[in-house]
Structures are given as C-alpha cells and as structure tokens.
Amino acid sequence: MSDWWRDRVVYQIYPRSFQDTDGDGIGDIPGIIAHLDNLKDLGIGIVWLSPVYCSPNEDNGYDISDYRNINTEYGTMDDMQILIAEAEKRDIKIIMDLVINHTSDKHEWFQKSRKKDSAYRDYYYWRPGKKGKPPNNWTSFFAEDCWEYDEKSGEYYLHLFAKGQPDLNYYNPKVLEEIKDILRFWLDKGIAGFRCDVINIIWKSSLEDGKKKLALTGSEHYISQEGAHEILRTLKKDVFDNYDCFTVGETVLVTPAMATDLCAKERKELDMVFAFEHMETDQWFVKWLPRKFNPKRFMKTIAKWQTSLEWNANYFENHDQPRSVSRFGDSKKYWDVSAKMLAAMLLTLRGTPYIYQGQEIGMTDYPFSGLDEMEDIESHNLNKLAKKKHIPKWYIWKMLMRGARDHGHTPVQWDSSKNAGFTTGKPWLAINKNYREINMVAQKGDENSIRSYYKKVIALRTDSNVLKAGSFVPLKISKHIFAYKRELNGEAITIILNFSNRFLKVKHNGEVLISNYSKMGINGILRPYEAVILK
C-alpha cells in the first residue's frame, strides 16, 4: 500500500460549527456534503471530521456514548454514507476522530460498570478511596480532580478529562477487542483512517501518587508508556494493515524522540503524530499562562521537529487552539499578509499539512466580553479553579481570552448575510462580528484573497515533488526571518518568511514562484509579514 496521505492536504471540519442546513443552529453532515465542491476547488484531498458519534456533548463530542451511531444533531447514518460516497466521487478521503482513552459516562459500558459484579466493571478504573479521599493525587487536563465518587457504585472512577469522560482500562483485554470491532465497523463503511485523540496516554502503568506539578500531577504514570506502544502495534497488525488507511496521533507532552517511537515506520504503530511543542512557545508550562509570542522561539521549534522526524503532521490551528492569525500573525493592520505568510509556511514544510475550517479565509479570535459567551467546559473549569486559587479576575480573563478553545469553535463565516450564512436559526455559539468583512463568498471572488492564496500554494505543493517529498534544510533563523530550503534529486525550492511588521533586508537568488503580496519579487527587501517561495 502506498503512503498516499503524504501527497494530500487535510482539512479539519468541526461539524457543529461548519454549516447548518435544518435551522437548529448546529452544523450537520448535509452541510458538509453541500460544501464538498468548495473543498475540492481549494485542493483538499482529505477531510478529518471531529466526532459525529452519539454524545451528550459535555466535551464537544469527545465524550462518546455510542461509537456506532451518529449524533442526531448532525444527521443519520445514511447521511454519513452519502458523505463518504460523495467525497469519494471528488477524490476526497474521509478520516474520523478516534477517541479511545475514554468514553462518555452515558455509554452503555460505563452505566453497566457501575454495578460491582458487572462483566463491564473492569472496562474502567474503579477504585475505593483512601481515608475518605480520592485513590491518588492526580490532577486532570481540565483543571479539576480526576477521580469522581459514584454513589451508586460506592467507589471512585478515573477521568483524566471531564468527569463525564471516564478512562477506559486496557488491562482488560476485552476493551481492546471492543475497539478493534469499532475500527472495522467504520473502515468497512469506507473511512480512510483516524485521527487518534490523546493516543499516547491510553495506558496507565500504575495508579500510584504522582510527583506534584504545576499541572498534570501523575502524568509520569501515563505519558507514552510501553503499554500504549503495545496497543498501537496490536491495532496496526490486527486492523489497520488490512485496510488502505492511515493514522495520525494526537500525542501529549512528547519530545521528538518519543514521537519517533510512535511513528517510525519500522515500529509499526502510527503513521504520523501531532506534536504540541511549537504551539507551546507562547506560554509558560501550560497554555493558561501566556507569554509574549517570540517568532524566533517558534521558528527554532518548528525547525527542530522538521529535522528530527522523518515526517511531520503540520498544523497551526485546530478545535483545541485559538486562531493562528490572531496568535502568530497580526490580525489587525497586517491581517491579510500575515495570514498568507502562515499559509506559505504551513504548506511548504515537510510533512502533511492540516488546515482548520475558516483558517483559509483568515478567521480571527472572537472578542468575547464575558464567560457567559463561552460554552467550552475547559474554560469554565479553569475559571472555577482560578477563583479558588484567588487569582485576580483581570488575570483570569487574560488567561481565558488567550487560550479559550471557543475561539476556534465559532461558526464558519460563509457570506455577509445574517448569521454569516451558517444558519437560518440561532447559532449555538456566537458568530464573529467581522463576518461581513471576512467570509468565504467574498474571498472566492477575489484572486488576491487569503483563500485564493491558499489555493495557489496548495496547487504548487500538489504539482511539486520537491514540496511533497523533499528534505528540509534550515537556512536562516533570526529574530524575525525564517528561511529554509526543500531539496529533492538536485532540485530545490527556497522559502523566506518575515515574521515582523518591519521592512527587512535579505539576500536571495532565484525565480519567485509565489509571493503573498500581489506584486511579485522582493528585490532585496522583505515587506512586513512577506512570504516568498523561490525556485
């Protein structure tokens, strides 16, 4: 089987916020189908769907109550089959989110497991407390305790995320067999692979107390343990190798060496991984402690991963992150060119590029005015914890505005009509107030728009073996300049990026293939946020 996924560009869809067709204010699968031609026109070859399974939505669908059925908010299984078929007609592959570290507490397995004599008891981590306290001192990813006492059961259960997301216990071999059956169910329907949610934490080597940390006390017992590697090798051998599919893992707190252990071909685990280090360069320790964005630190981290891994999953945005142009560019004075500059970088790095919905039109962070406008459980939990710690209100709000996942959850801005063309009803989350200026319809008709630029660079990558398969060679990393070269069989393409609002001198040679300014060529001077791709 070929590594076809190396040659394609991935587009992530967060279904709840993509396109609503029935007026309930929530995006749906028919809305995705309606925009397949738009994605094909952009040059997309793979669509990654955030969860569309049945879910009570405590964590935006990442708490699954039924892996074999579609959430009625999004449509039906027939809609899903139509989506797969229609995408295939356009040579677009569909991959789904695979959430197997935990289920919803509404899942049948968990509900049955609450009885101590149930055959499902060991599908989860149930433990008695210690002198009226939780079984250990671990803390969760969602700024709360990670043990919840269940009155019916008389014991605590482990949840590394929200309390409605109990962790699965892979010490019970039946759990892995259940997962294999779920994977085959979807692959047999024509799915082309999976994005594997927090996949490197699925095995807990022990439940002993952890060393106390600013965040994630106990993580040394579950980050990239050997048991997780064994599970991934088993899934690869027993399931994935029987299909023409690929897997990309969301991997928490990994180093390049740890990532290599997860995705090196000879290890037969994952095909590639999402790393987080470059997305952590504007924070201290955890995302809720922001520090000023430093382009050089960002570039050096990107270059480190590019040269350390044989293949990268490249991204600057997703459903867990704020908008990249607001974070790494200039969403005010240089919104247009800084969004294009980030596009040039994303699409010319070595690896598979992942574009998040709305990124291709430069959607920006939402100007929230209060916590009541935010829906995400992570933000609300952080607010509660910060208040308990007596953190000043002004700093709590600064943390929320910087890291809130709802920045990336606001509905896609399709046109300048009411509700940005997303819905005829009341949208489930507020639509950014700038939708009349920033929307898909306006940009599709403008050859100099951000979307048109994405389309040009995607086409360049699609037609260039150098950009698809060439090596990555860093040339210059300074305070504001990032220059690198892609090489293959004696051919080279050079990319030069200006991460500042200043005019900067730079030496260059070669023909300009694409510039993010309408006029081609840099003539020894890089304009603010200019990106040039040279042959």
N, C-alpha and C positions, 0 to 999 in steps of 0.2 A: 504494500500500500504506500502511496506517495504522501509526502508531507504537504498536501495541498493547502493547508491552513497557513503556511508560510507566505504564500503568494497573495493572500487576500487581506482586505481591510475589514475590521469588525466594527459594528455599530451597536452600542448597547441601548436597548429600549427598556425604560421603566414604565410598564404598561399603564399604571394608574394615572400617569401624567402625560401620556403620549397623544392620544386622540379619542375623544368620547363620541360615540355615534347614536346613543339612545337617550341622551339628555339628562342622565342621572348625575352628571358632574364628575364621573370617574372614567378614565380611559378604558378601552376594551380591545379585544382581539380583532373585531371587524374594523376598528380604527387603524390597527397596524396593517391589516390587509389593504386598506384604502390608500396607504402611503408606500406600498412596495415599489411602485414605479418611481416615486421620488427618490427612494434609496438606491434603486438601480441606476438612475440618472446620476446620482452622486458618485457612484463607483463602488458601492458597498458589495462585498461578497459573502459576508457572514453577519447574521443578526443574533445577538445574545439577548435573550429575554430574562429580565428579573422575574422572580417567581410569579406564576399564574395559577399555582395549585390552590386548592381549598385552604383557607386560612382565616382565623379570627382577626388578623391584621394588628396584633399587638406590636409587631416589629415589621410593618410594611410588607407582609407576605413571607418574611424569612422565618415565620413560625407556622409550619405546615401541619395541617390537621388531616389531610388526605393526599398522598403523593400521586394517586392515580385518577384524580378528578380535577376539573377546572373550577376555580372560584367563579360563582355565578355572576359576580360583579363584572367579570371580564368576558363572559360568554359561555360557550359549551365545548364539549369535546369535538363536536362536528366543526365548530369554528376553528379549533386548533388544527384539525386535519386539513381544513381548507387553507389555513395559513401556510402549513408545511408544503402543501401541493402548489399553491400559487407562488411561493418563494422559489421552489424548485424550478418552476417554469422560467423564472428570471435568473436562474443560476445563482440563487442566494441560499446559503445553508442556514439552518436554524439551530442554535445551541440553547440549552436551558440551564437555569441555576440548579445546582445540586446542593441541597442543604441537609447534610447528614451528620453534623456534630450534635444536632438537637432536633426535636420535633416541637410542635405546639403541645401545650398541656391539655388541649382539646382532642388530641389524636387518640384514636381508639386504643392504641398500645398503652399510652400513659394512663388513660382512665381505668383500664383493666389492671394496670400495675399497682394501683393504689391499694388493692387487697393483698395482704402479706402472703397469702397462699396461692396467688395467681401465677399462671405459667408465664406471665409477662413481667413479673416483679423485677427480674434481673435484666430487663431491657433498659433500665435506667439505674442511676446511682442512688439508692435509698440507704440512709444510714441513721442510726439513733444519734441524738445529741450527746454532748459532753457536759454533764452537770447543768443542764438547762440551757446550754449554748450550742451553736452550730457545730458540726463534726470537725471542722478545721477553720483556719483563719483566712482562707482565700477570699479575694475580692473579685468582682465581676467586671466585664468590659463596659457595662452600662452604669457605672458609678453607684452600685448597690451591693449588698451582701449577695453571695452566690449560693446560699443554701436557703431553702424555703420550707418551713414546717407545714406539714399537711395534717390537719385534724383527723381526717378520715383514716389516714394511714398510721398516724402516730409516730411518724419519722420525718426526717428532712430529705429533700431531693436536691441534687446538684444542678445548677444552671449558671453557666459562665456568661450568659447574656441576660435577657429579661426573665423575670420569674415565670412567665408563660412559655419559656423555651427550655424545658428540661433536657439535659445532656443524655445522649444515648450511651449505653455501656457495651463496648465492643469486647469485653471479656466474655460475654455471652455469644457464642458462635452463631446463634440463631439470628442475631441482629444483622450480621454481615450477610447472611443468606437472604434476609428480607431486602436489604439494599441491592443486592445483585438482581433480584427479581424486578425491583422498581426500575433499575437501569435498563434491563432488557425490555421491559414494557414500553419505555419511551424510544429506545433505539429502534425497536421493531416498527414504531409508528413513523420513522423517518428522521428523527432527530440526529444531528450530525456531531453531537458532543455535549460537553458540560463545562460550565464554569463552577468549580468546586469551592463552595463557601467555607472559609476558615478551616481548610482541609488539614492543615498541619497540627491542629490541636485536638484531633478526634480521639487520641489515645492518652489516657491518664496513667502514668507509670505508678503512681501511688496517690493516696489521699492524705498524706502527712501534711502537717503545718508547713507553710512556706516562709521563706525569708521575707520580712516586712519590707515593702517597697512603696514608693510614691503612688504607683498604680500596679495593678495585677499581681498582688501578693499570691504566691503559689504557682506562678507561671512556669517555674523551673521543672515542675512535675508534669507539664503537658505540652510545652512548646517543642515541636519536631522530635518527638520520642521515636525510638526504634519501632515501637508497635504501630505507629502511623505509617511508617515506611512499609512495613509488612502488609498492612491492609491495602495500601495503594498498589503494591506489586500483585497482590491477590486479585484485586479488581481488574487490573490490566490484563493479567493472564486469563482469568475466567470469563471476563465480559468484553472489555474494550478491544482486545486483539481479534475478536470475532466480528468486528464491525469496522467500516471505514470512517472512523470518527477521531476526535481529538479532545484532550482535556487541558484546561488551564486552571491552576490552583490559586486561590487567594491564600497567601501564606503570611502569617502574623509573626512579626519580630524576627525575621530571618536575616542572616548575613549572606553574602554571595556564596560562601562555602556551603551553607545549609541549603540554599536554593539549588545549587548544583546537585546536591544529594537527592533533591526532589525531582529534578527534571533532566538529568544527564541521560542520554539515550540508553547507555548500557545498563542503567539501573532499572529501566522499565517500570517507571512509576507514573509521572505526569509528563505532558509534552512541553509545558512552559508554566511559569508562575508569575503572579502579580507580586512584586516587592513593594515595600512601603517607604523605604529609606528616603527616596527623593521627595516624597510627599510629607516628610517629617523635618525637612530642612528649615521650615519657618515656624518651628515650635520647640519648646523645651520639654523633653521627656515624653509628654503626652500632648495630644492635639489641643487640649483646652488651655495650655499655657503658651500663648503665642509669642513669637519674637519676630523682629523685622525680617522680611524676605531679603536674602542675600543671594544675588544671581550667581556669584562665583561658587558659593557653597552648593547651590542647586546643580550647577554645571558639573562640578567635580564629582558629585554623587552619581549623576547620570553617566558620566564617563567611566566611573569605577564599575558600574554594573554592566555597561556595554562591553568592557574589556574583560570582565570576569566570567560572564555567562556566554555560552555558545549561542543562545537565542533568548531574547527578552520579550515579555509582554509589555508593550509600551503604552502608557496612559498618563493623562494629566487631570482627568475628571472621571467620576462615576457617581453612583447613587449615594455613596458614603462621603462624598467630598464637596466642598464649595466649588463655585465656577472658576475655571482656570484663568480667564482673562481678568477677573477681579483679584485673583490671588497672585499670579505671576506676571501679569501684564499691567496695563494702565486702562481701566475701564471707563475713564473719563476723556481726557484730552487725546490719548492715543489708542482709543478702544479698537478702531478698525485695524491699524497696522500691527498692534501688539497681539491681537487675536490671530492674525495671519502669520506672524512670526512664530507663535507657539504651534500653529498648524504645520509650518515648514519643518520645525524641529521634530514634532511627533511622527511625521510621515517619512522622514529621511533617516531616522535612527535604525540600527539593525534590530530586527525583530518584527513581531506582528503588531500593527497599530490598532488601538481601541479608541473609537470616538464615542462620546456620550451624547445622547439626544440633546439637540439645541446647541451643542458646542460648535457645530459647523455654521451657525449664524451668530456666534459670539454672545450667547445669552449670559447675563451677568447675575451676580448675587442679588437677592431680594432685600429691599430696605425695610426689614421688619421693625416695627415700632414697639412691640411688646411680646412677651412669652405667649400671650393668648392667641397670637397669629401663627405660632408654631405647633405642629402636630406630632413631631417625632418624639418617641419615648426617651431617646438618649438625651435630648435637650432638657426635657422635663425632669429626668432623674438627676442630671448634673445640677440643675437649679436647686433641687431639694438638698443634695449633698453639700453644695457650696454654702447654702444658708446655714446648715448645721455646723459647718466649719467657720462660720462667722466671717466669710469673705465679703468684702464691701459690694453693695448692689451694683455700683458702676463697673466693677471689675468682672462680676458675674456676667453682666450684659456684654462686656467686651469679649469674654470667652465665647459666649453663645453666638454673637454676631460673626466671630471669626471662624468657628468650627461647625456651626449647625448644618446637619445633613439636609435640612429642608431647603437650603439654598439650591441644591440640585434636584429637589423634588417639585418645584413649581412647574405648572403645565407648559408644554411646548407652545411657543408663540408662532402660530401658523400665518396669521394675517392681521390686518388692522381693525377688523370688525369686533363687535362685542365679545368679550372673553377670549380675544386673540384667535377666534376660530376653533378653540379647543372643545367647547361645549355650548349647547343651547340652554343648558341649565345652570345651576350654581356650582362652580368648580369646587372640588373637595379641598383644595388649597389655593390660596390667593395667587393670581397671575401677576407677574411683574408689571409695574406701572409703565415700563418703557416699551411695551409690546407694539405700540403704534409706530415707533421708530425701528425697533428690532423685531423683524418677523420674516418667515420663510418666503412668502409670496414676493415681498419687496426685493429680497436678495436674489431670488431665482431669475428675476428680470434684469439684473444689474451685473454686467460682466466684470465689474471691479469690486463686487461684494465679497464678504468673507466666505460665503458659501461657494461662490464661483472660484475663489482661490483654493478652497479645499478640493473642489472638483478637479482643478488643474493639477494640483500636486498629487492627488490620488492617481490621476491618469498617467502622470510622469512615473510614479512608482510602479504602476501596473505594467508599463511598457519598458521598464529598465531592469535588467538582470542585476545591474550594479546595486541599485537601491533595494532590490528584493533579496539578494543573496550575498552582496559584497561584505568585506571585512569593515570594521570600524577603526579608524585611526584618528586619535585626537591630535589637533594641530596647535590650537591656542586656547587657553582658558585664562582669562584675565578678569579684572573687576567687572567688566561688562561685556566682553567679547567671548563668544563660544564659536570656535571654528573646528571642523572635523572633516575627514575625508572617508568616502566609501570606495573600496577598490575591489575589482574582480577581473582576473585574466588580463591585466595590463591596462584596463580602463579605470578611470577614476571620476568621481563627482565630489565636488567640494561644497560644503555648506558653511556660510558665515552668518552669525546672528548677533545683533546688537540688543542687549537686554537693558537699554537705558533710554532716557528721554533727551540724550545729547547727541550731537554730531561727533563722530569719532573717525580718526584716520585709520586706514587699514590697507595693507598691501594685498594685491590679488592679481591672479592671472586666469585667463580662461574666458570662454563664452558664457554669458548669462543665460541660463535656461529659463528661470522663473525668478521674479522679484515680487515682494509683497507691496511694493509701490507700483503705481500704474506705469511709470516710466522706467524702462529697463536700464540696468547698469549702475555702478556705484562710483566710478571714476575716482577711486582712492579715498572716498569719504562715505561712511555709513551714516545714513539718516537715523533719527530716533526710531528704535524698535524695527530697524530694517532687517530683512532676511533675504539673502541671495543664494541661489543654487547655481553653481558654476560647473561647466564641463571643460 
